[in-house]
């Protein structure tokens, strides 16, 4: 990013409650392309009457996305696994454009020192367990969608059984994403590219290789339902006691219905 643009961004988005203006994402990492957005995080003091929001702008031909981050949200990044897995790596590579009182320097130092410890893993396991129960509704939509050939149900099921289950595994395995665009590859790498889980996920997302036929929506949903079964298997011993019977019954339902 040009220094002139950085200076213009500071001038435009600075305000009295702003402690730091920080460049994140691809422009901070140095791998931005011509269509990459400029991701700015404004670290603010207690918001008071000023509501923390996210806004988008077109500036000098760039899409600039400005997000306000308050102290409570920052603390959540370091304590909630579903947040840490998305944010920590980005904090490590971020570049401050303005940093009053070394506010962001302290946050970045925490990110660099962050470790996925036993306590964080326990919280990640509990989060993943709750999510597996939460996605049962999409499993039922998928089964009913296949029965009726109902487009709306199939689309809902495809989302839950591809993106949703991917997120479950990402958090439970403590995958610290380098960026949101790395979501597919980095989760697959954590599980193993040659695994059955990755093979099913690939079909559920509708991803095809050279000379392959694109799977139909029904095939994608069917693969996603099988993916739920495989994901549940990987979480044996992780599921909370109150969640395990629900997930187990859902697995039996999928197997019984798809084998019929």
C-alpha angles and dihedrals in degrees: 000000000000117000090232091058092046090053091048091051092051092049093048100044103035117106136161097274095047116109099174140008109205132188112220138173128030096344090055092046092047097237099102120140130209092274098041115123122235106243112204124182118197112202107208137187119245102320097227107171093350110092116222108236144157120240135178128218139176108229124171089340094309128114102233117195114194120194125184116220122193130198095260092054091048091054089051090057090064098042107036114069094207088059098038092054090058102038115030097075091047091053090052093056097037122119121216116224092181126014118174116194089357089281095153093037088064092047092049091049089055090050092050090051094044117123129185096238133181093271092052091048091052090053090046091052091051092047092050091049092053091047093053088057091045092056093053089091090060090049090056090047089052094051092046091044091055090048094050097028084233113173097204094052092045092052092050090048093048091055095049095044095048112028094023097051091042089057091049091056094041093057097037091053093044096239107177102207116221087211140336091263089060092059097106100044100040095050090047090050091052092053097037128266092237095050126115088237092060092044092055093042090053091056092043089056091047093240115160133187130218113308091005125130114240110247117245121244090258090052091049092052092046090052089048091054090051087048089059089055093050092045091052089051091054089052097055106135091020102072117098114250091246092051100043098077092050093050093044092052090048090052090051090049092052093048093045095047099043093046093050 
